[in-house]
Amino acid sequence: MTTAADLGVPEVFNAAAWFVDRHVEEGRAAAVAIECGDERVTYGDLHERVNRVASALIARGIRPGDRVVLLLLDSPVFACAFFGAIKAGAVPVPVNTLWKADDYRYVLEDSAARVLIVSAELWPEVERIPLDALPAVQHVFVAGRDGSSRATGFDALMAEGRPSCAATAVRHDAPAFWLYSSGSTGRPKGCVHLQHDMVVCAELYAKRVLGITADDRCFSVAKLFFAYGLGNALYFPLAVGATSILWPSSPSAAHVIDVAARHRPTLFFSVPTGYAMLLAHDGPVDFSSVRLAVSAGEALPPAVYERFRARFGIDILDGIGSTEALHIFIANGPGAIRPGSSGRLVPGYEARIVDDEDRPVLDGEVGNLWVAGDSTCASYWNQPEKTARTLDGAWLRTGDKYWRDEDGYYWYAGRTDDMLKVGGQWVSPVEVENAVVEHPDVLECAVVAREDADGLTKPAAHVVLRPGTPPTDALAADLQRFVRERIAAHKRPRWVTFHETLPKTATGKLQRFRLRSDA
Ligand code: 3UK
């Protein structure tokens, strides 16, 4: 495992100094850090704004370790608030902008945040939070409009600050930011990430796998509140002095196509559903500027990879990451792609696949994936039992089933709780889904366990058809025949149901559990 120290991170290390100040010190103040619509933010501008936020927070009495909840759309304000808080030694906590007031109340309470910074567009949901019942929240700022009796304008906060500000001296293994990770059950858990974690991901994955340089232009369909988007569109480009393309609106295919045509990204990041939506979109798409595309969040079906490659001539590099690990730790690399696999270990990380007694399994056998790396979170805030169940020294139990082939490629086989046992044998829903999605009439598919008349578990397929394809019994039968021709007979779906959409989390992850008959 490569440690932050191996990468040259010193004992005393504030991440904001490395990701922001360093560029100004090294003469890159005039380079563009962020493009957002018609706005251009240079590294010099970013440095000054981060200083203003940091000094204003310190002047208002914010102390090292205090939490600052960010409820922000993707925009330069996000970058300034995130690194401004870190520079002051405080701990930004970006939260999902699609959540509801009750979720925000939970996070504000759980984190005991002293500061809340909100985009004007998201203010109506904040109005529903009983802030009076949250005495820890002492400072509320609203970005994108003037202040009011309930909130100070973010511009006013920056005006309170000073254009220069020294980074608060903190240790490299001090908390830097938290990200809430939602499980299939229970409230989300705050993953406590350290000052050096972003450096580790930028060095090991963005630089060494993607080969990111200052000439790159990063565009992420996944938003910044998601650990995946935070790397893609914030600390990856800022690690090397590259440009981030941010845009605040929703990730519809039409928006993505428009932003790509206008801003000409070289590195494009999305989730499998995003790629499927682009392929289903009629009309011209200009991706000629893109040198590499990345997919994560869930397994990329080989059929989507092949169609995208055939249509745009661009390789999609699938890789697995998690909020706990911060970013991608197993990945396909340029020129080393096995469609359908998550790729090989990112050098610097270690992995183990073990059985339920924690004994290593042989190559080719499915087991539980553990990963070790110096970017993994230190703990779940205030959750000692969940921390102990998930983190074991340097090791993180991912909750994923994987197998490894003899060439070291890792193949996703579902979540711990998604795997099906059929006739005593494991069936990976992903393998069945990939087979169904190869059918030309299919856009997306989710396979879940259903009990047959004998009470035995069998796979059921929930299918979204391509626009304009009528859902008929004949097509359902054809899909079953199609799958049977491709994979072992016991894996074939015994039922095929058609849907307009599939249930997904706010970050685009398929929620198979919601399709189960017992759900
Ligand atoms: C699943 C994948 C198969 C897997 C993430 C890149 O997704 C991210 O973080 P989350 O905490 O979810 C983690 C879980 O999602 N998963 C992610 N990628 C893949 N399954 N193939 C993949 N390529 O179950 C994992 O445990 O939301 C992704 C970077 C940072 C991230 N946080």
Residues whose N, C-alpha, C, O or C-beta is under 5 A from the ligand:
A	BS01	3UK	A227 Y228 S295 A296 G297 E298 A299 D318 G319 I320 G321 S322 T323 E324 L326 H327 I328 S342 T398 D400 Y412
